[in-house]
Amino acid sequence: MRYLVSFSFFCLFVTCFSQKTYKVISVHDGDTFEIIKNGKRQSCRIANIDAPELKQSFGINSRDSIRSLILGNEIIIDSIGTDIYTRMIVSAKVKGHRLDSLIIQKGWAWHYSIYSKESLLADCMKSAMSQNLGLWSCGKQNVCPPWLFRKYNLLNKSKYCKSCNNK
Protein backbone atom coordinates (compact mmCIF):
# COMPACT_ATOMS: atom_id res chain seq x y z
CA MET A 1 0.00 0.00 0.00
CA ARG A 2 2.85 2.37 0.86
CA TYR A 3 4.36 1.80 -2.61
CA LEU A 4 1.02 2.45 -4.28
CA VAL A 5 0.66 5.80 -2.50
CA SER A 6 4.26 6.74 -3.37
CA PHE A 7 3.71 5.76 -7.00
CA SER A 8 0.49 7.82 -7.13
CA PHE A 9 2.30 10.91 -5.85
CA PHE A 10 5.10 10.33 -8.37
CA CYS A 11 2.58 10.12 -11.25
CA LEU A 12 0.85 13.28 -10.04
CA PHE A 13 4.24 15.06 -9.80
CA VAL A 14 5.27 13.99 -13.32
CA THR A 15 1.88 14.95 -14.77
CA CYS A 16 1.94 18.40 -13.20
CA PHE A 17 5.39 19.15 -14.53
CA SER A 18 4.96 17.64 -18.00
CA GLN A 19 2.23 20.17 -18.78
CA LYS A 20 3.45 23.48 -20.18
CA THR A 21 1.75 26.69 -21.19
CA TYR A 22 2.31 28.01 -24.71
CA LYS A 23 0.85 30.73 -26.90
CA VAL A 24 -0.79 29.56 -30.12
CA ILE A 25 0.80 31.41 -33.06
CA SER A 26 -1.12 29.85 -35.96
CA VAL A 27 -3.92 27.40 -36.70
CA HIS A 28 -3.49 25.19 -39.77
CA ASP A 29 -6.81 23.34 -39.67
CA GLY A 30 -9.41 22.04 -37.21
CA ASP A 31 -7.00 19.75 -35.39
CA THR A 32 -3.52 21.22 -35.99
CA PHE A 33 -1.91 24.39 -34.65
CA GLU A 34 1.54 25.85 -34.00
CA ILE A 35 3.32 27.12 -30.92
CA ILE A 36 6.83 28.38 -30.21
CA LYS A 37 8.76 25.77 -28.24
CA ASN A 38 12.41 26.30 -27.32
CA GLY A 39 12.60 29.20 -29.78
CA LYS A 40 11.29 27.17 -32.74
CA ARG A 41 7.89 26.71 -34.38
CA GLN A 42 6.35 23.42 -33.29
CA SER A 43 3.32 21.92 -35.02
CA CYS A 44 0.81 20.27 -32.66
CA ARG A 45 -1.91 17.74 -33.50
CA ILE A 46 -4.81 17.54 -31.05
CA ALA A 47 -5.27 14.00 -29.76
CA ASN A 48 -8.64 12.20 -29.82
CA ILE A 49 -10.21 14.17 -32.69
CA ASP A 50 -10.16 14.25 -36.48
CA ALA A 51 -11.38 17.45 -38.15
CA PRO A 52 -12.40 17.87 -41.79
CA GLU A 53 -9.57 18.49 -44.25
CA LEU A 54 -9.34 22.05 -45.60
CA LYS A 55 -10.45 20.89 -49.08
CA GLN A 56 -13.34 18.97 -47.55
CA SER A 57 -16.80 20.38 -46.78
CA PHE A 58 -16.72 22.28 -43.50
CA GLY A 59 -12.89 22.18 -43.40
CA ILE A 60 -12.53 25.98 -43.56
CA ASN A 61 -15.40 26.44 -41.08
CA SER A 62 -13.76 24.03 -38.66
CA ARG A 63 -10.39 25.77 -38.94
CA ASP A 64 -11.91 29.22 -38.48
CA SER A 65 -13.88 28.11 -35.44
CA ILE A 66 -10.77 26.62 -33.80
CA ARG A 67 -8.76 29.69 -34.80
CA SER A 68 -11.22 31.98 -32.99
CA LEU A 69 -11.03 29.71 -29.95
CA ILE A 70 -7.24 29.40 -29.55
CA LEU A 71 -5.22 31.76 -31.79
CA GLY A 72 -3.17 34.15 -29.66
CA ASN A 73 -4.34 32.48 -26.46
CA GLU A 74 -2.28 30.69 -23.86
CA ILE A 75 -3.06 26.98 -23.76
CA ILE A 76 -1.87 24.22 -21.49
CA ILE A 77 -0.33 21.34 -23.41
CA ASP A 78 0.53 17.84 -22.32
CA SER A 79 2.56 16.09 -25.03
CA ILE A 80 1.50 12.51 -25.70
CA GLY A 81 4.01 11.73 -28.44
CA THR A 82 4.97 12.55 -32.02
CA ASP A 83 3.33 11.47 -35.27
CA ILE A 84 4.92 10.53 -38.59
CA TYR A 85 4.84 14.20 -39.68
CA THR A 86 6.90 15.21 -36.57
CA ARG A 87 3.88 16.98 -35.10
CA MET A 88 3.57 16.78 -31.34
CA ILE A 89 0.41 14.86 -30.41
CA VAL A 90 -1.12 16.86 -27.57
CA SER A 91 -3.83 16.98 -25.02
CA ALA A 92 -4.66 20.66 -24.57
CA LYS A 93 -6.71 22.94 -22.36
CA VAL A 94 -7.85 26.45 -23.17
CA LYS A 95 -9.35 28.66 -20.46
CA GLY A 96 -9.61 25.60 -18.20
CA HIS A 97 -11.53 23.47 -20.72
CA ARG A 98 -10.37 20.45 -22.70
CA LEU A 99 -9.83 21.48 -26.29
CA ASP A 100 -10.82 18.11 -27.79
CA SER A 101 -14.22 18.08 -26.10
CA LEU A 102 -14.89 21.76 -26.95
CA ILE A 103 -14.21 21.16 -30.64
CA ILE A 104 -16.38 18.04 -30.74
CA GLN A 105 -19.18 19.76 -28.77
CA LYS A 106 -19.25 22.59 -31.31
CA GLY A 107 -19.56 20.01 -34.11
CA TRP A 108 -16.24 20.79 -35.84
CA ALA A 109 -14.57 17.38 -35.53
CA TRP A 110 -15.20 13.69 -35.07
CA HIS A 111 -14.31 11.82 -31.93
CA TYR A 112 -11.41 9.74 -33.28
CA SER A 113 -12.72 6.53 -31.74
CA ILE A 114 -10.02 4.43 -33.41
CA TYR A 115 -7.51 5.99 -31.00
CA SER A 116 -9.74 7.06 -28.11
CA LYS A 117 -12.46 5.17 -26.27
CA GLU A 118 -13.43 8.07 -23.98
CA SER A 119 -17.17 8.04 -23.37
CA LEU A 120 -17.13 11.80 -22.66
CA LEU A 121 -15.98 12.50 -26.22
CA ALA A 122 -18.44 10.00 -27.70
CA ASP A 123 -21.22 11.74 -25.75
CA CYS A 124 -20.05 15.17 -26.96
CA MET A 125 -20.25 13.96 -30.56
CA LYS A 126 -23.71 12.45 -30.08
CA SER A 127 -24.88 15.75 -28.60
CA ALA A 128 -23.47 17.80 -31.50
CA MET A 129 -25.08 15.40 -33.98
CA SER A 130 -28.49 15.55 -32.30
CA GLN A 131 -28.34 19.38 -32.26
CA ASN A 132 -27.12 19.54 -35.90
CA LEU A 133 -24.13 21.67 -34.90
CA GLY A 134 -21.21 22.51 -37.17
CA LEU A 135 -20.51 19.82 -39.74
CA TRP A 136 -23.61 17.97 -38.57
CA SER A 137 -25.90 20.82 -39.76
CA CYS A 138 -26.97 18.75 -42.78
CA GLY A 139 -27.50 15.57 -40.79
CA LYS A 140 -25.15 12.68 -40.25
CA GLN A 141 -25.83 11.12 -43.67
CA ASN A 142 -24.29 14.12 -45.44
CA VAL A 143 -20.84 14.10 -43.85
CA CYS A 144 -17.72 12.23 -44.89
CA PRO A 145 -15.20 11.40 -42.15
CA PRO A 146 -11.75 12.81 -42.91
CA TRP A 147 -10.08 9.40 -42.61
CA LEU A 148 -12.19 8.26 -45.59
CA PHE A 149 -11.80 11.55 -47.47
CA ARG A 150 -8.01 11.20 -47.29
CA LYS A 151 -8.16 7.66 -48.73
CA TYR A 152 -10.65 8.28 -51.54
CA ASN A 153 -9.64 9.16 -55.07
CA LEU A 154 -11.39 12.06 -56.84
CA LEU A 155 -14.18 9.87 -58.23
CA ASN A 156 -14.99 8.34 -54.84
CA LYS A 157 -14.81 11.74 -53.14
CA SER A 158 -17.45 13.08 -55.52
CA LYS A 159 -19.54 9.92 -55.09
CA TYR A 160 -19.35 9.38 -51.30
CA CYS A 161 -18.40 12.77 -49.86
CA LYS A 162 -21.40 14.81 -50.86
CA SER A 163 -22.33 17.76 -48.71
CA CYS A 164 -25.16 20.17 -48.25
CA ASN A 165 -25.31 23.87 -49.11
CA ASN A 166 -24.58 24.96 -45.52
CA LYS A 167 -20.83 24.55 -45.78
C-alpha positions as a Markdown table, in Angstrom:
| # | Residue | x | y | z |
|---|---|---|---|---|
| 1 | Met | 0.0 | 0.0 | 0.0 |
| 2 | Arg | 2.8 | 2.4 | 0.9 |
| 3 | Tyr | 4.4 | 1.8 | -2.6 |
| 4 | Leu | 1.0 | 2.5 | -4.3 |
| 5 | Val | 0.7 | 5.8 | -2.5 |
| 6 | Ser | 4.3 | 6.7 | -3.4 |
| 7 | Phe | 3.7 | 5.8 | -7.0 |
| 8 | Ser | 0.5 | 7.8 | -7.1 |
| 9 | Phe | 2.3 | 10.9 | -5.9 |
| 10 | Phe | 5.1 | 10.3 | -8.4 |
| 11 | Cys | 2.6 | 10.1 | -11.3 |
| 12 | Leu | 0.9 | 13.3 | -10.0 |
| 13 | Phe | 4.2 | 15.1 | -9.8 |
| 14 | Val | 5.3 | 14.0 | -13.3 |
| 15 | Thr | 1.9 | 15.0 | -14.8 |
| 16 | Cys | 1.9 | 18.4 | -13.2 |
| 17 | Phe | 5.4 | 19.2 | -14.5 |
| 18 | Ser | 5.0 | 17.6 | -18.0 |
| 19 | Gln | 2.2 | 20.2 | -18.8 |
| 20 | Lys | 3.4 | 23.5 | -20.2 |
| 21 | Thr | 1.8 | 26.7 | -21.2 |
| 22 | Tyr | 2.3 | 28.0 | -24.7 |
| 23 | Lys | 0.9 | 30.7 | -26.9 |
| 24 | Val | -0.8 | 29.6 | -30.1 |
| 25 | Ile | 0.8 | 31.4 | -33.1 |
| 26 | Ser | -1.1 | 29.8 | -36.0 |
| 27 | Val | -3.9 | 27.4 | -36.7 |
| 28 | His | -3.5 | 25.2 | -39.8 |
| 29 | Asp | -6.8 | 23.3 | -39.7 |
| 30 | Gly | -9.4 | 22.0 | -37.2 |
| 31 | Asp | -7.0 | 19.7 | -35.4 |
| 32 | Thr | -3.5 | 21.2 | -36.0 |
| 33 | Phe | -1.9 | 24.4 | -34.6 |
| 34 | Glu | 1.5 | 25.9 | -34.0 |
| 35 | Ile | 3.3 | 27.1 | -30.9 |
| 36 | Ile | 6.8 | 28.4 | -30.2 |
| 37 | Lys | 8.8 | 25.8 | -28.2 |
| 38 | Asn | 12.4 | 26.3 | -27.3 |
| 39 | Gly | 12.6 | 29.2 | -29.8 |
| 40 | Lys | 11.3 | 27.2 | -32.7 |
| 41 | Arg | 7.9 | 26.7 | -34.4 |
| 42 | Gln | 6.3 | 23.4 | -33.3 |
| 43 | Ser | 3.3 | 21.9 | -35.0 |
| 44 | Cys | 0.8 | 20.3 | -32.7 |
| 45 | Arg | -1.9 | 17.7 | -33.5 |
| 46 | Ile | -4.8 | 17.5 | -31.1 |
| 47 | Ala | -5.3 | 14.0 | -29.8 |
| 48 | Asn | -8.6 | 12.2 | -29.8 |
| 49 | Ile | -10.2 | 14.2 | -32.7 |
| 50 | Asp | -10.2 | 14.3 | -36.5 |
| 51 | Ala | -11.4 | 17.4 | -38.1 |
| 52 | Pro | -12.4 | 17.9 | -41.8 |
| 53 | Glu | -9.6 | 18.5 | -44.3 |
| 54 | Leu | -9.3 | 22.0 | -45.6 |
| 55 | Lys | -10.4 | 20.9 | -49.1 |
| 56 | Gln | -13.3 | 19.0 | -47.6 |
| 57 | Ser | -16.8 | 20.4 | -46.8 |
| 58 | Phe | -16.7 | 22.3 | -43.5 |
| 59 | Gly | -12.9 | 22.2 | -43.4 |
| 60 | Ile | -12.5 | 26.0 | -43.6 |
| 61 | Asn | -15.4 | 26.4 | -41.1 |
| 62 | Ser | -13.8 | 24.0 | -38.7 |
| 63 | Arg | -10.4 | 25.8 | -38.9 |
| 64 | Asp | -11.9 | 29.2 | -38.5 |
| 65 | Ser | -13.9 | 28.1 | -35.4 |
| 66 | Ile | -10.8 | 26.6 | -33.8 |
| 67 | Arg | -8.8 | 29.7 | -34.8 |
| 68 | Ser | -11.2 | 32.0 | -33.0 |
| 69 | Leu | -11.0 | 29.7 | -30.0 |
| 70 | Ile | -7.2 | 29.4 | -29.5 |
| 71 | Leu | -5.2 | 31.8 | -31.8 |
| 72 | Gly | -3.2 | 34.1 | -29.7 |
| 73 | Asn | -4.3 | 32.5 | -26.5 |
| 74 | Glu | -2.3 | 30.7 | -23.9 |
| 75 | Ile | -3.1 | 27.0 | -23.8 |
| 76 | Ile | -1.9 | 24.2 | -21.5 |
| 77 | Ile | -0.3 | 21.3 | -23.4 |
| 78 | Asp | 0.5 | 17.8 | -22.3 |
| 79 | Ser | 2.6 | 16.1 | -25.0 |
| 80 | Ile | 1.5 | 12.5 | -25.7 |
| 81 | Gly | 4.0 | 11.7 | -28.4 |
| 82 | Thr | 5.0 | 12.5 | -32.0 |
| 83 | Asp | 3.3 | 11.5 | -35.3 |
| 84 | Ile | 4.9 | 10.5 | -38.6 |
| 85 | Tyr | 4.8 | 14.2 | -39.7 |
| 86 | Thr | 6.9 | 15.2 | -36.6 |
| 87 | Arg | 3.9 | 17.0 | -35.1 |
| 88 | Met | 3.6 | 16.8 | -31.3 |
| 89 | Ile | 0.4 | 14.9 | -30.4 |
| 90 | Val | -1.1 | 16.9 | -27.6 |
| 91 | Ser | -3.8 | 17.0 | -25.0 |
| 92 | Ala | -4.7 | 20.7 | -24.6 |
| 93 | Lys | -6.7 | 22.9 | -22.4 |
| 94 | Val | -7.8 | 26.4 | -23.2 |
| 95 | Lys | -9.3 | 28.7 | -20.5 |
| 96 | Gly | -9.6 | 25.6 | -18.2 |
| 97 | His | -11.5 | 23.5 | -20.7 |
| 98 | Arg | -10.4 | 20.5 | -22.7 |
| 99 | Leu | -9.8 | 21.5 | -26.3 |
| 100 | Asp | -10.8 | 18.1 | -27.8 |
| 101 | Ser | -14.2 | 18.1 | -26.1 |
| 102 | Leu | -14.9 | 21.8 | -26.9 |
| 103 | Ile | -14.2 | 21.2 | -30.6 |
| 104 | Ile | -16.4 | 18.0 | -30.7 |
| 105 | Gln | -19.2 | 19.8 | -28.8 |
| 106 | Lys | -19.3 | 22.6 | -31.3 |
| 107 | Gly | -19.6 | 20.0 | -34.1 |
| 108 | Trp | -16.2 | 20.8 | -35.8 |
| 109 | Ala | -14.6 | 17.4 | -35.5 |
| 110 | Trp | -15.2 | 13.7 | -35.1 |
| 111 | His | -14.3 | 11.8 | -31.9 |
| 112 | Tyr | -11.4 | 9.7 | -33.3 |
| 113 | Ser | -12.7 | 6.5 | -31.7 |
| 114 | Ile | -10.0 | 4.4 | -33.4 |
| 115 | Tyr | -7.5 | 6.0 | -31.0 |
| 116 | Ser | -9.7 | 7.1 | -28.1 |
| 117 | Lys | -12.5 | 5.2 | -26.3 |
| 118 | Glu | -13.4 | 8.1 | -24.0 |
| 119 | Ser | -17.2 | 8.0 | -23.4 |
| 120 | Leu | -17.1 | 11.8 | -22.7 |
| 121 | Leu | -16.0 | 12.5 | -26.2 |
| 122 | Ala | -18.4 | 10.0 | -27.7 |
| 123 | Asp | -21.2 | 11.7 | -25.8 |
| 124 | Cys | -20.0 | 15.2 | -27.0 |
| 125 | Met | -20.2 | 14.0 | -30.6 |
| 126 | Lys | -23.7 | 12.4 | -30.1 |
| 127 | Ser | -24.9 | 15.7 | -28.6 |
| 128 | Ala | -23.5 | 17.8 | -31.5 |
| 129 | Met | -25.1 | 15.4 | -34.0 |
| 130 | Ser | -28.5 | 15.5 | -32.3 |
| 131 | Gln | -28.3 | 19.4 | -32.3 |
| 132 | Asn | -27.1 | 19.5 | -35.9 |
| 133 | Leu | -24.1 | 21.7 | -34.9 |
| 134 | Gly | -21.2 | 22.5 | -37.2 |
| 135 | Leu | -20.5 | 19.8 | -39.7 |
| 136 | Trp | -23.6 | 18.0 | -38.6 |
| 137 | Ser | -25.9 | 20.8 | -39.8 |
| 138 | Cys | -27.0 | 18.7 | -42.8 |
| 139 | Gly | -27.5 | 15.6 | -40.8 |
| 140 | Lys | -25.2 | 12.7 | -40.2 |
| 141 | Gln | -25.8 | 11.1 | -43.7 |
| 142 | Asn | -24.3 | 14.1 | -45.4 |
| 143 | Val | -20.8 | 14.1 | -43.9 |
| 144 | Cys | -17.7 | 12.2 | -44.9 |
| 145 | Pro | -15.2 | 11.4 | -42.2 |
| 146 | Pro | -11.7 | 12.8 | -42.9 |
| 147 | Trp | -10.1 | 9.4 | -42.6 |
| 148 | Leu | -12.2 | 8.3 | -45.6 |
| 149 | Phe | -11.8 | 11.5 | -47.5 |
| 150 | Arg | -8.0 | 11.2 | -47.3 |
| 151 | Lys | -8.2 | 7.7 | -48.7 |
| 152 | Tyr | -10.7 | 8.3 | -51.5 |
| 153 | Asn | -9.6 | 9.2 | -55.1 |
| 154 | Leu | -11.4 | 12.1 | -56.8 |
| 155 | Leu | -14.2 | 9.9 | -58.2 |
| 156 | Asn | -15.0 | 8.3 | -54.8 |
| 157 | Lys | -14.8 | 11.7 | -53.1 |
| 158 | Ser | -17.5 | 13.1 | -55.5 |
| 159 | Lys | -19.5 | 9.9 | -55.1 |
| 160 | Tyr | -19.3 | 9.4 | -51.3 |
| 161 | Cys | -18.4 | 12.8 | -49.9 |
| 162 | Lys | -21.4 | 14.8 | -50.9 |
| 163 | Ser | -22.3 | 17.8 | -48.7 |
| 164 | Cys | -25.2 | 20.2 | -48.3 |
| 165 | Asn | -25.3 | 23.9 | -49.1 |
| 166 | Asn | -24.6 | 25.0 | -45.5 |
| 167 | Lys | -20.8 | 24.5 | -45.8 |
